[in-house]
């Protein structure tokens, strides 16, 4: 404990004094600390957070210690057992309420022992009495010795029948075992080394301390496996008793005087045994402490040490008893590291000796009980709520908030929001307004009420500008009045900041009309203020008054004019302002016109003038027509020979343009898909029939009939139109019996009329054909009856020699065809056909039709 800690302790002692009969809990702490039990930690610039928190065990304990004094206590997970100087044993709950009382002896109770089940208790007293009995059964053992019995320990599993054992410590270490006929048989385990003052039994191992040191007995082999001598033999063992504690089944912690040893019980290798015990003890840690040890307890891999402290009074220069200390240390092989150290102001500490203090602990809950004659104090590990309390006390709000967020599921005392609000208030008090405003985003979250409260608080201290950047703009949205209030604050003192907020904030956060009017009022005082004019243009844009905004931008020659036109599609509004735009920035104006030809009808007019000009833009025009001018899309597709059909089909299908898709499918040769789309999407039989007529494909008519056969309205349409293209019988035979078809009679009459008309047309056509054929036949006959001139210039088409012989006196035979080709009779190939009619080989080879009848000349 530092000098500052001692000074505070002395000041507390003087102020409060000590009254043996007083029960006021204020005795336990100095006025400077609002805790039940004063814990003086190192109070320097690097002050660390305490590891433990303390509270006095009150209720029944307070009542007991008003008239009696505590001599010993044992802790079980279910209850506490307290022994007193007047020979009483009290069973207490964990709050200190009395549940049972036993009058064991008229003198001091030296020790209480409980088995692990908490169902059996062993008690020994200064007058030599030993009692072992069941708390919930009639089982009981009484024995009175001729000397004080300082210690008793029952077997940890005493509740089991084959473990009915306990040991006592006086001048001898006696083991009592219940045997035949329920008789208790004593046996001496050890004697001759003075009084035995402490025993700890764990599993099959018993550790005890006498005047010479600490021994460990293995109950299985009934062999003593070690002797750990005490270091400082100058200390009286009755005034500075040994403290023992089992950390686990094989680790024993020994504290005696100011020395600590941690011993590990290990198995001996078979080759090393000989006549030695099968186990041995190794001291793994050993170190000295600053003060005398009154008790020990494990805390994970650390140790909790209760120390008895003596110090020299600065006034009297006489050694006196100081407040006991509870230290947490980290054992090292030959030393230890102090983790925390607390000085405890327990009642009557000025008169206590080292032997008057005891430290007991509850393994499962990390609870430590400091027992003194007039006080019982409970120390427990600090939880997250305690950690946050300490951080808030030290004004470490950021760390407190972080700790609460990490442990929000386990903390019970604190709320994240409360810590956050306290943090914001703390920052405001320190004048860190920007940081406080920034923290509002995280702390206030979506709580609109808290947001609005904080905004008004910032307004009261004149710091609306600080919080403006962090106000929520989406989820949640505050009342419009809040945003308007901030905007008015900026408008009165900071035009640039006002303009920034207008640009960053969505226009639906506030009443746009009110802000516009406020800006207009300020412009009356300063009409040429470009910042206000630019901001007014943006406000008009939010209000969708684009014309006014465009006028202001053009007046200011502001670069955002082009962005405004493009963003809000104001191309129709700039047709009469092209010159102004060109004058302002000709390059951007030209780029805008070229990039948005579709929006000012440039490409459409170019296409109307000449279908082939601008053909490289036809692909782009498809998407533009689809987006902005669908009525002109189908005419464009029909007239353009340069647009990619696949791209056009993809766009039309994406937008579900049925008529355009039908046209493209038919143009791409997929007539059946086009017809299916007409029937399924448009469900227009007239259009389907018209499409089938245009395609003039029998398969299409078949598909149309199949699709329509179960739809009476479609059948009616087909009956009215099919007669002139497909045999109506194909349709009529497929109509199911009993199907009701609207206007069936009229449709059948029309079919018959169409059929009669077709018959008449055919007969008329037949007469005309016969007459024409006869006329042409007569004409052909007259033509073929005419003579053909043959002279010396004609040649044979086969041998290529003159057709007439040079010697006219010789006989010759010439064949002349009506096609005017001539051959020598002998040059013509022999015909394989039965018919006597010959044909011109040349004309037949050229597929000109038969040359038919021939003229044959002979001489």
C-alpha positions in Angstrom: 0.0 0.0 0.0 1.4 3.4 -0.9 1.9 6.3 1.5 -1.1 8.0 -0.1 -3.2 4.9 0.7 -1.9 4.8 4.3 -2.7 8.5 4.7 -6.2 8.0 3.6 -6.6 5.0 5.9 -5.4 7.0 8.9 -7.7 9.9 8.1 -10.6 7.5 7.8 -9.7 5.9 11.1 -9.5 9.3 12.9 -12.7 10.5 11.5 -14.8 7.4 12.1 -13.1 6.1 15.2 -13.8 2.5 16.4 -16.7 1.5 18.6 -16.9 -2.2 19.5 -20.7 -2.1 19.9 -21.3 -0.1 16.7 -22.9 -1.8 13.8 -22.9 1.1 11.4 -21.3 0.0 8.2 -19.7 3.3 7.7 -16.9 2.1 9.8 -15.6 0.0 7.0 -14.7 2.8 4.6 -13.2 6.2 4.4 -15.5 9.1 3.5 -13.8 9.6 0.2 -15.0 6.3 -1.3 -18.7 5.4 -1.7 -18.2 1.6 -1.2 -19.2 -0.6 1.7 -15.7 -1.7 2.4 -12.8 0.6 1.8 -10.3 -0.8 -0.7 -7.3 1.5 -1.0 -5.6 0.8 -4.2 -2.5 2.5 -5.6 -3.5 6.1 -5.9 -0.9 7.7 -8.1 -1.0 8.9 -11.7 -1.1 5.4 -13.1 -4.0 4.2 -10.9 -5.3 0.8 -12.0 -8.8 -0.6 -11.7 -9.4 -2.8 -8.7 -9.8 -6.5 -9.4 -12.2 -7.3 -6.6 -15.2 -5.7 -5.0 -16.2 -6.0 -1.4 -19.3 -6.0 0.8 -19.9 -6.8 4.4 -21.9 -10.0 5.2 -24.7 -8.5 7.2 -28.3 -9.6 8.3 -27.9 -12.4 10.8 -24.1 -12.0 10.9 -24.4 -8.5 12.2 -26.7 -9.7 15.0 -24.3 -12.5 15.9 -21.2 -10.4 16.0 -22.9 -7.8 18.2 -22.8 -10.2 21.1 -20.2 -12.8 20.0 -17.0 -13.0 18.0 -16.2 -15.1 14.9 -13.5 -17.8 15.4 -13.8 -19.8 12.2 -16.0 -20.3 9.1 -16.4 -22.9 6.4 -17.9 -22.2 3.0 -20.1 -24.6 1.0 -21.7 -23.8 -2.3 -25.2 -24.0 -0.6 -24.5 -22.4 2.7 -22.0 -21.0 5.2 -21.1 -22.4 8.6 -19.8 -19.8 11.2 -18.2 -20.8 14.5 -17.9 -18.3 17.4 -15.9 -17.7 20.6 -18.9 -18.6 22.7 -19.1 -22.2 21.3 -22.0 -21.6 18.8 -22.2 -22.9 15.2 -24.5 -21.0 12.9 -25.6 -22.1 9.4 -26.1 -19.1 7.2 -27.4 -18.5 3.7 -25.2 -16.6 1.3 -26.8 -13.3 2.4 -25.9 -13.9 6.0 -29.3 -14.9 7.2 -29.4 -17.5 10.0 -31.0 -20.8 9.0 -29.8 -23.1 11.9 -28.0 -22.8 15.2 -26.1 -25.4 17.2 -24.9 -25.0 20.9 -21.7 -27.1 20.7 -19.6 -25.9 23.6 -19.3 -23.1 26.1 -15.9 -22.2 24.7 -14.3 -21.3 21.4 -15.1 -23.3 18.3 -11.7 -24.0 16.6 -12.7 -25.6 13.3 -15.8 -26.6 11.3 -15.4 -29.1 8.5 -18.0 -30.1 5.8 -18.0 -32.9 3.3 -18.5 -32.1 -0.4 -22.3 -32.9 -0.2 -22.8 -30.5 2.6 -24.8 -33.1 4.5 -22.3 -33.9 7.3 -20.4 -31.5 9.6 -17.4 -32.0 11.9 -16.8 -29.5 14.8 -14.1 -29.2 17.3 -13.6 -26.8 20.2 -11.1 -25.5 22.7 -12.4 -27.7 25.5 -11.4 -30.9 23.6 -14.9 -31.8 22.2 -15.2 -33.3 18.8 -18.6 -33.8 17.1 -19.3 -35.3 13.7 -23.0 -35.4 12.8 -25.4 -35.4 9.9 -27.3 -32.1 9.2 -30.2 -34.0 7.7 -29.9 -37.4 9.5 -29.5 -38.9 13.0 -26.0 -39.9 12.4 -23.7 -38.5 15.2 -20.3 -39.0 16.9 -19.2 -37.4 20.1 -15.7 -37.5 21.7 -14.0 -35.4 24.4 -10.3 -35.3 24.6 -8.1 -34.1 27.5 -6.6 -31.4 25.4 -7.8 -28.7 23.1 -8.6 -30.0 19.6 -7.5 -27.4 17.1 -8.6 -29.0 13.9 -11.0 -31.5 12.4 -11.5 -32.7 8.8 -14.2 -35.1 7.6 -13.6 -37.2 4.5 -14.7 -35.2 1.4 -17.1 -38.1 0.5 -18.2 -38.8 4.0 -21.8 -39.2 2.8 -20.8 -42.6 1.2 -20.9 -45.6 3.5 -17.3 -46.8 2.8 -15.8 -43.3 3.4 -17.0 -42.8 7.0 -13.7 -41.3 8.1 -12.5 -38.1 9.7 -9.3 -36.9 11.3 -8.6 -34.6 14.3 -5.6 -32.6 15.2 -4.3 -31.9 18.7 -1.1 -33.3 20.0 -1.7 -36.3 17.6 -3.2 -36.7 14.2 -5.9 -39.3 14.7 -7.9 -41.0 12.0 -11.4 -42.3 12.9 -13.0 -44.9 10.8 -16.5 -46.5 11.3 -16.3 -50.2 11.3 -18.2 -53.2 12.4 -21.4 -52.6 14.4 -21.0 -48.9 13.5 -18.2 -48.5 16.0 -15.6 -45.8 15.5 -12.0 -47.0 15.5 -9.3 -44.4 16.1 -5.7 -44.8 14.8 -2.7 -42.6 15.2 -1.3 -41.2 11.9 1.3 -38.9 13.3 2.5 -37.6 16.7 5.5 -36.1 18.4 6.0 -32.8 16.6 3.8 -30.5 18.6 0.2 -29.4 18.1 -1.4 -30.0 14.8 -3.1 -26.7 13.8 -4.3 -27.1 10.3 -5.6 -30.0 8.1 -6.8 -30.0 4.5 -8.3 -33.2 3.0 -8.6 -33.5 -0.8 -9.4 -36.8 -2.5 -7.0 -39.4 -1.2 -4.5 -36.9 0.2 -4.4 -35.3 3.7 -2.1 -32.3 4.3 -1.5 -31.1 7.9 0.7 -28.6 9.6 2.4 -29.0 13.0 5.2 -27.1 14.7 7.8 -28.5 12.4 6.3 -28.2 9.0 3.8 -29.6 6.6 3.2 -33.3 5.8 1.1 -35.0 3.2 -0.3 -38.5 3.7 -1.5 -40.8 0.9 -4.7 -42.5 2.3 -4.5 -45.3 -0.3 -1.0 -46.5 0.7 -1.2 -45.0 4.2 2.3 -43.6 3.5 3.6 -40.1 4.3 4.9 -38.8 1.0 6.6 -35.5 2.0 7.7 -33.2 4.7 7.9 -29.5 3.9 9.7 -27.7 6.8 8.7 -24.3 7.8 11.2 -21.5 6.9 11.0 -19.1 9.8 11.2 -21.0 13.0 11.4 -17.8 15.1 7.6 -17.2 14.6 5.3 -18.8 17.1 3.2 -21.3 15.3 0.2 -20.5 17.5 0.4 -16.8 16.7 1.3 -17.2 13.0 -0.4 -20.4 12.0 0.1 -22.2 8.7 -2.4 -21.7 5.9 -3.1 -24.6 3.6 -5.2 -24.8 0.5 -5.7 -27.4 -2.2 -5.9 -25.8 -5.7 -6.8 -29.2 -7.2 -6.4 -32.9 -6.3 -2.6 -32.7 -6.8 -1.6 -29.1 -6.1 -1.2 -27.8 -2.5 -0.6 -24.2 -1.6 1.3 -23.5 1.6 1.5 -20.1 3.3 3.4 -19.7 6.6 4.8 -16.5 7.9 5.8 -14.5 4.8 6.6 -17.6 2.7 4.5 -19.1 0.0 5.1 -22.5 -1.6 3.1 -24.2 -4.3 3.7 -28.0 -4.2 2.8 -30.5 -6.9 2.1 -34.2 -6.0 3.6 -36.4 -8.7 3.8 -40.2 -9.4 7.2 -41.8 -8.9 8.5 -43.9 -11.8 8.5 -47.6 -11.0 12.3 -47.8 -11.4 12.8 -45.2 -8.7 10.5 -46.7 -6.0 12.5 -49.3 -4.2 11.3 -48.7 -0.6 10.0 -45.1 -1.4 6.4 -44.1 -1.6 4.9 -44.3 -5.1 4.3 -40.5 -5.0 6.5 -37.5 -4.2 6.1 -33.7 -3.9 7.9 -31.1 -6.0 7.9 -27.4 -5.1 7.1 -25.7 -8.4 6.8 -22.1 -7.1 8.3 -20.4 -4.0 8.4 -16.8 -3.0 8.2 -14.4 0.0 5.6 -11.8 0.7 5.9 -8.4 2.3 3.6 -9.2 5.2 2.5 -12.2 7.3 0.0 -14.6 5.6 -3.4 -15.2 7.3 -5.0 -17.1 4.4 -4.6 -18.3 0.8 -7.0 -19.1 -2.0 -6.6 -19.9 -5.8 -8.0 -17.6 -8.5 -7.4 -19.3 -11.9 -3.6 -19.3 -12.2 -3.2 -16.6 -9.7 -3.3 -16.5 -5.9 -5.4 -14.5 -3.4 -3.4 -13.8 -0.2 -4.9 -12.3 3.0 -2.0 -10.6 4.9 -1.7 -9.4 8.4 0.1 -6.0 8.5 2.0 -4.2 11.2 3.3 -0.7 10.8 5.0 2.0 12.9 2.7 4.8 13.9 4.1 8.1 12.7 2.9 9.8 15.9 3.7 7.3 18.6 6.5 5.5 16.7 5.1 2.3 18.2 4.3 -0.8 16.1 0.6 -1.3 15.8 -1.8 -3.4 13.8 -2.8 -2.0 10.5 -5.6 -2.9 8.1 -5.3 -6.4 6.6 -4.5 -6.6 2.9 -6.0 -8.7 0.3 -3.5 -9.2 -2.6 -3.8 -10.9 -5.9 -0.4 -12.1 -7.2 0.8 -14.0 -10.2 3.2 -16.8 -9.0 6.6 -17.0 -10.7 9.2 -19.7 -10.1 11.1 -17.7 -7.5 9.0 -14.5 -7.0 5.6 -13.2 -7.7 4.0 -10.3 -9.6 1.5 -8.2 -7.7 -1.7 -7.8 -9.7 -3.7 -5.8 -7.2 -3.6 -4.9 -3.5 -6.5 -3.7 -1.3 -6.3 -2.6 2.3 -9.5 -3.5 4.2 -10.9 -1.5 7.1 -12.6 -4.3 9.0 -14.1 -3.7 12.4 -11.6 -4.0 15.2 -8.5 -4.4 13.0 -6.5 -2.4 15.6 -6.8 -5.3 18.1 -6.5 -8.3 15.8 -3.6 -10.7 15.5 -2.5 -12.8 12.5 -4.3 -15.8 13.8 -7.6 -13.9 14.1 -7.9 -13.6 10.3 -9.1 -16.4 8.0 -9.7 -16.6 4.3 -12.3 -19.1 2.9 -13.5 -19.3 -0.6 -16.2 -20.8 -2.8 -14.6 -22.6 -5.8 -17.6 -22.4 -8.1 -18.3 -18.7 -7.8 -14.9 -17.1 -7.1 -16.2 -15.7 -3.8 -13.7 -15.0 -1.0 -14.7 -14.6 2.6 -12.4 -12.5 5.0 -13.2 -13.6 8.5 -12.1 -11.5 11.6 -13.6 -11.6 15.1 -15.9 -8.7 14.6 -16.5 -8.8 10.8 -17.1 -11.0 7.8 -16.3 -9.4 4.4 -17.1 -10.9 1.1 -14.8 -10.2 -1.9 -15.8 -11.1 -5.4 -14.4 -10.6 -8.8 -15.6 -7.5 -10.4 -18.0 -8.0 -13.3 -18.6 -5.9 -16.4 -21.1 -3.7 -14.5 -18.4 -3.0 -11.9 -15.9 -2.3 -14.6 -18.2 0.2 -16.3 -18.9 1.8 -12.9 -15.2 2.4 -12.4 -14.7 3.7 -16.0 -17.6 6.2 -15.5 -16.2 7.2 -12.1 -12.9 8.0 -13.9 -14.8 9.8 -16.7 -13.5 7.3 -19.2 -16.8 7.3 -21.2 -15.4 6.1 -24.5 -14.1 2.9 -22.8 -17.2 2.5 -20.8 -19.4 2.7 -23.9 -17.2 0.2 -25.7 -17.3 -2.2 -22.7 -21.1 -1.9 -22.5 -21.4 -2.7 -26.3 -19.2 -5.7 -26.0 -21.0 -7.1 -23.0 -24.5 -5.8 -23.7 -26.0 -9.3 -23.2 -24.4 -9.8 -19.7 -24.6 -6.4 -18.1 -27.6 -5.9 -15.8 -27.0 -2.5 -14.2 -26.1 -0.3 -17.1 -27.7 0.6 -20.4 -25.7 1.5 -23.5 -27.9 4.5 -24.2 -27.6 6.0 -20.7 -23.8 5.7 -20.9 -23.8 7.2 -24.4 -26.0 10.2 -23.3 -23.7 10.8 -20.3 -20.7 10.7 -22.7 -22.3 13.3 -25.0 -23.0 15.6 -22.0 -19.5 15.1 -20.8 -18.1 16.2 -24.2 -20.4 19.2 -24.3 -19.3 20.2 -20.8 -15.6 20.0 -22.0 -16.5 22.1 -25.0 -15.7 19.4 -27.5 -18.8 20.1 -29.5 -17.8 18.5 -32.8 -16.9 15.3 -31.2 -20.1 15.3 -29.1 -22.1 15.8 -32.3 -20.2 13.0 -34.1 -20.9 10.6 -31.3 -24.7 11.4 -31.6 -24.8 9.4 -34.8 -23.7 6.2 -33.0 -25.3 6.7 -29.7 -28.7 8.1 -30.7 -29.2 5.8 -33.6 -32.7 5.9 -34.9 -34.3 7.5 -31.8 -35.9 10.6 -33.3 -37.0 12.0 -29.9 -33.5 11.9 -28.6 -32.1 13.4 -31.8 -34.5 16.3 -31.6 -33.8 16.8 -27.9 -30.0 17.0 -28.6 -30.5 19.4 -31.5 -32.4 21.8 -29.2 -29.7 21.4 -26.6 -27.1 22.3 -29.2 -29.2 25.3 -30.2 -29.4 26.5 -26.6 -25.6 26.6 -26.4 -25.3 28.1 -29.9 -23.7 25.1 -31.6 -26.3 24.1 -34.2 -23.5 24.3 -36.8 -21.5 21.6 -35.0 -24.4 19.1 -35.2 -25.6 20.0 -38.7 -23.1 17.6 -40.5 -24.3 14.6 -38.4 -28.0 15.0 -38.6 -29.8 11.9 -40.0 -31.0 12.2 -43.5 -32.6 8.8 -44.0 -33.9 6.3 -41.5 -34.7 8.2 -39.3 -35.9 11.5 -40.7 -36.5 14.2 -38.1 -39.3 16.8 -38.2 -38.9 19.4 -41.0 -38.7 22.1 -38.4 -35.3 20.7 -37.1 -33.7 21.0 -40.5 -35.3 24.4 -41.2 -33.9 25.6 -37.9 -30.4 24.6 -38.9 -30.7 26.1 -42.4 -31.9 29.4 -41.0 -28.9 29.4 -38.6 -26.5 29.1 -41.6 -28.5 31.5 -43.7 -28.1 34.2 -41.1 -24.3 33.8 -40.7 -22.7 31.5 -43.3 -23.9 31.5 -47.0 -21.3 29.0 -48.1 -22.3 26.6 -45.3 -25.9 27.1 -46.2 -25.2 26.3 -49.8 -23.3 23.2 -48.8 -26.2 21.9 -46.7 -28.7 22.5 -49.5 -26.5 20.6 -51.9 -25.9 17.7 -49.5 -29.4 17.4 -48.0 -32.3 15.8 -49.9 -35.0 18.3 -50.7 -37.7 16.4 -48.9 -36.2 16.9 -45.4 -37.6 20.4 -45.1 -40.4 22.6 -46.4 -38.8 23.8 -49.7 -41.2 26.8 -50.0 -40.2 28.2 -46.7 -36.5 28.0 -47.5 -37.0 29.5 -51.0 -38.8 32.4 -49.5 -36.1 33.0 -46.9 -33.4 33.0 -49.7 -35.5 35.4 -51.8 -35.7 37.7 -48.8 -32.0 37.7 -48.4 -31.5 38.3 -52.2 -33.5 41.5 -51.9 -30.7 42.8 -49.7 -28.0 41.4 -51.9 -29.4 40.7 -55.4 -26.0 39.8 -57.0 -24.9 37.3 -54.4 -23.8 34.4 -56.6 -23.8 31.9 -53.7 -27.5 32.7 -52.9 -28.4 32.6 -56.6 -26.8 29.3 -57.1 -28.5 27.9 -54.0 -31.8 29.3 -55.1 -31.4 27.5 -58.4 -30.8 24.2 -56.6 -33.9 24.8 -54.5 -35.9 25.4 -57.6 -34.5 22.1 -59.0 -35.7 20.2 -55.8 -39.1 21.9 -56.3 -39.1 20.7 -60.0 -39.3 24.3 -61.2 -36.5 23.6 -63.7 -37.3 26.5 -66.0 -36.4 29.0 -63.2 -33.4 27.1 -62.2 -32.2 27.0 -65.8 -32.6 30.8 -66.1 -30.5 31.4 -63.0 -27.8 29.0 -64.2 -27.6 30.6 -67.6 -27.5 34.1 -66.0 -24.7 32.9 -63.7 -23.1 31.1 -66.7 -22.7 28.2 -64.2 -21.1 24.9 -65.3 -24.0 22.9 -63.7 -26.4 24.1 -66.4 -25.4 21.2 -68.6 -25.8 18.7 -65.8 -29.2 20.2 -65.0 -30.4 19.8 -68.6 -29.2 16.2 -68.8 -30.3 15.1 -65.4 -33.9 16.4 -65.8 -34.3 15.9 -69.5 -34.8 19.6 -70.2 -33.9 19.4 -73.9 -37.3 20.6 -75.0 -36.7 23.8 -72.9 -33.4 24.7 -74.5 -34.4 24.8 -78.2 -34.6 28.6 -78.0 -31.5 28.8 -75.8 -29.0 27.0 -78.0 -27.2 30.2 -78.8 -26.8 31.1 -75.2 -25.4 27.7 -74.4 -23.0 27.9 -77.4 -21.9 31.3 -76.2 -21.3 30.1 -72.7 -19.4 26.9 -73.6 -19.4 25.9 -77.2 -17.5 22.7 -76.7 -19.8 21.3 -74.0 -22.9 22.5 -75.9 -21.8 20.7 -79.0 -21.0 17.5 -77.0 -24.4 17.7 -75.4 -26.2 18.0 -78.7 -24.3 15.1 -80.3 -24.6 12.9 -77.2 -28.3 13.5 -77.0 -29.4 13.5 -80.7 -32.3 11.2 -79.8 -33.7 13.6 -77.3 -33.8 16.5 -79.7 -35.2 14.3 -82.6 -32.1 14.7 -84.8 -31.6 11.0 -85.7 -35.4 10.5 -86.4 -35.5 13.4 -88.8 -32.3 12.2 -90.5 -33.9 8.8 -91.0 -37.1 10.2 -92.4 -35.1 12.2 -94.9 -32.9 9.3 -96.1 -33.1 5.7 -94.8 -29.5 5.1 -95.6 -27.9 8.2 -94.1 -26.8 7.7 -90.5 -27.0 3.9 -90.9 -24.2 3.5 -88.3 -26.6 4.8 -85.7 -29.5 2.5 -86.6 -28.5 0.0 -83.8 -28.5 2.9 -81.3 -31.8 4.2 -82.7 -33.5 0.9 -81.8 -32.9 1.4 -78.1 -33.7 5.1 -78.3 -37.1 4.5 -80.0 -37.9 1.8 -77.5 -37.1 4.1 -74.6 -38.6 7.4 -75.8 -40.7 6.9 -78.9 -42.2 3.5 -79.3 -44.9 4.5 -81.9 -42.0 5.1 -84.4 -40.2 1.9 -83.6 -42.2 -0.5 -85.8 -42.1 1.8 -88.9 -38.3 2.1 -88.3 -37.9 -1.6 -88.2 -39.9 -2.1 -91.4 -38.0 0.6 -93.3 -34.5 0.1 -92.1 -32.3 -2.4 -93.9 -29.3 -1.8 -91.7 -30.5 -2.5 -88.1 -29.3 -5.7 -86.6 -32.3 -8.0 -86.2 -31.0 -10.0 -83.3 -30.3 -6.8 -81.3 -33.7 -5.4 -82.1 -35.4 -8.7 -81.1 -33.5 -8.8 -77.8 -34.6 -5.2 -77.0 -38.2 -5.8 -77.9 -38.4 -9.1 -76.0 -36.9 -7.4 -72.9 -39.6 -4.7 -73.0 -42.4 -7.1 -74.1 -43.1 -5.3 -77.3 -45.4 -7.9 -78.9 -46.1 -6.4 -82.3 -42.5 -5.5 -82.9 -41.4 -8.9 -81.8 -43.9 -10.6 -84.1 -42.6 -8.6 -87.0 -39.0 -9.3 -86.3 -39.6 -13.1 -85.8 -41.4 -13.3 -89.2 -38.7 -11.2 -90.8 -36.1 -13.6 -89.4 -38.0 -16.6 -90.8 -39.4 -17.8 -87.5 -43.1 -17.5 -88.6 -44.4 -20.2 -86.3 -43.0 -18.4 -83.2 -44.5 -15.2 -84.5 -47.9 -16.8 -85.0 -47.7 -18.4 -81.5 -47.0 -15.0 -80.0 -50.0 -13.4 -81.8 -52.3 -16.1 -80.5 -50.9 -16.3 -76.9 -49.9 -12.7 -76.2 -52.3 -10.7 -78.4 -55.1 -13.3 -78.6 -56.2 -11.6 -81.8 -57.6 -14.2 -84.3 -58.1 -11.6 -87.1 -54.4 -10.5 -86.9 -53.4 -14.2 -86.8 -55.4 -15.0 -89.9 -54.0 -11.9 -91.6 -50.5 -13.0 -90.7 -51.2 -16.5 -92.1 -52.5 -15.0 -95.3 -49.4 -12.9 -95.7 -47.1 -15.9 -95.2 -49.2 -18.2 -97.3 -47.8 -21.3 -95.6 -49.9 -24.4 -95.1 -48.1 -25.4 -91.9 -49.0 -22.0 -90.4 -52.7 -22.6 -91.2 -52.4 -26.0 -89.5 -50.9 -24.4 -86.4 -53.6 -21.8 -86.4 -56.4 -24.4 -86.6 -54.8 -26.5 -83.8 -54.6 -23.5 -81.5 -58.1 -22.4 -82.3 -60.0 -25.7 -82.1 -61.0 -25.4 -78.4 -61.7 -21.6 -78.6 -65.2 -21.0 -80.1 -64.6 -17.3 -80.9 -61.4 -18.2 -82.8 -63.3 -20.9 -84.7 -65.9 -18.3 -85.8 -63.1 -16.0 -87.1 -61.5 -18.9 -89.0 -64.8 -20.0 -90.5 -65.4 -16.5 -91.8 -61.9 -16.1 -93.4 -60.5 -19.5 -94.1 -62.6 -20.5 -97.0 -60.6 -18.8 -99.7 -57.2 -20.2 -98.5 -57.7 -23.6 -96.9 -60.4 -26.3 -97.4 -63.0 -25.5 -94.6 -63.6 -29.2 -94.2 -60.2 -29.5 -92.4 -61.5 -27.2 -89.7 -65.1 -28.4 -89.6 -64.1 -32.1 -89.1 -62.1 -31.2 -86.0 -64.8 -29.3 -84.2 -66.0 -31.3 -81.3 -69.7 -32.3 -81.1 -71.8 -30.2 -78.8 -69.4 -27.2 -78.9 -71.3 -23.9 -79.0 -69.9 -21.7 -81.7 -71.2 -18.1 -81.9 -72.7 -17.2 -85.3 -72.0 -20.7 -86.7 -74.9 -20.5 -89.2 -73.8 -17.2 -90.7 -70.2 -18.6 -90.9 -71.4 -21.7 -92.7 -73.5 -19.7 -95.1 -70.5 -17.5 -95.9 -68.4 -20.6 -96.5 -70.9 -21.9 -99.0 -71.2 -18.5 -100.7 -67.4 -18.3 -100.9 -67.4 -21.9 -102.3 -70.0 -21.0 -105.0 -68.0 -17.9 -105.8 -64.9 -20.0 -106.2 -66.7 -22.5 -108.5 -68.0 -19.6 -110.7 -64.5 -18.1 -110.8 -63.0 -21.5 -111.8 -65.5 -22.1 -114.5 -65.0 -18.6 -115.9 -61.3 -19.0 -115.8 -61.6 -22.4 -117.5 -63.6 -21.0 -120.4 -61.1 -18.2 -120.8 -58.2 -20.7 -120.7 -59.8 -23.0 -123.3 -60.5 -20.1 -125.7 -57.0 -18.7 -125.3 -55.5 -22.2 -125.8 -57.4 -22.8 -129.0 -56.5 -19.4 -130.4 -52.8 -19.9 -129.6 -52.9 -23.4 -131.1 -54.3 -22.1 -134.4 -51.7 -19.4 -134.4 -49.0 -21.9 -133.8 -50.3 -24.2 -136.5 -50.3 -21.3 -139.0 -46.8 -20.4 -138.1 -45.5 -24.0 -138.4 -47.2 -24.4 -141.8 -45.1 -21.6 -143.3 -42.0 -22.4 -145.5 -38.4 -22.2 -144.3 -35.7 -20.7 -146.6 -32.7 -23.1 -147.0 -29.7 -21.9 -149.0 -25.9 -22.3 -149.3 -25.3 -20.2 -146.2 -27.0 -22.6 -143.8 -24.8 -25.2 -142.1 -25.5 -28.5 -140.4 -25.5 -28.0 -136.6 -23.9 -31.3 -136.1 -21.1 -31.6 -138.7 -20.9 -27.9 -139.4 -20.6 -28.4 -143.2 -23.0 -26.6 -145.6 -26.5 -27.9 -145.4 -26.8 -28.1 -149.2 -24.3 -30.1 -151.3 -22.0 -28.4 -153.7 -23.2 -30.7 -156.4 -26.8 -30.0 -156.9 -27.2 -33.2 -159.1 -26.6 -35.4 -156.1 -29.4 -36.5 -153.9 -29.5 -35.2 -150.2 -31.7 -35.4 -147.2 -32.0 -32.4 -144.8 -34.1 -32.1 -141.6 -35.2 -28.5 -140.6 -36.7 -27.9 -137.1 -39.2 -25.2 -136.3 -36.5 -23.6 -134.2 -34.6 -23.1 -137.5 -31.8 -25.5 -136.6 -30.8 -27.7 -139.5 -29.2 -31.1 -139.7 -28.2 -33.6 -142.4 -30.4 -36.6 -142.1 -27.5 -38.8 -141.5 -26.1 -36.5 -138.8 -29.0 -36.8 -136.5 -28.7 -39.4 -133.8 -31.1 -42.3 -133.9 -34.1 -41.7 -131.6 -34.8 -44.5 -129.0 -38.4 -43.4 -128.6 -41.4 -45.1 -130.3 -42.8 -41.8 -131.3 -41.9 -40.7 -134.8 -41.6 -37.1 -133.7 -38.1 -35.8 -133.4 -36.8 -32.9 -131.4 -33.9 -30.5 -131.8 -31.0 -31.8 -129.8 -29.6 -28.3 -129.2 -32.9 -26.8 -127.9 -33.6 -29.9 -125.8 -30.1 -29.6 -124.2 -30.7 -25.9 -123.3 -34.1 -26.8 -121.8 -35.9 -24.5 -124.2 -38.7 -27.0 -124.6 -39.4 -29.4 -127.3 -38.7 -28.2 -130.9 -41.6 -30.6 -131.8 -42.5 -31.1 -135.4 -39.7 -31.1 -138.0 -39.6 -30.3 -141.8 -37.8 -32.8 -143.9 -36.4 -31.9 -147.3 -35.4 -34.7 -149.8 -34.1 -34.7 -153.3 
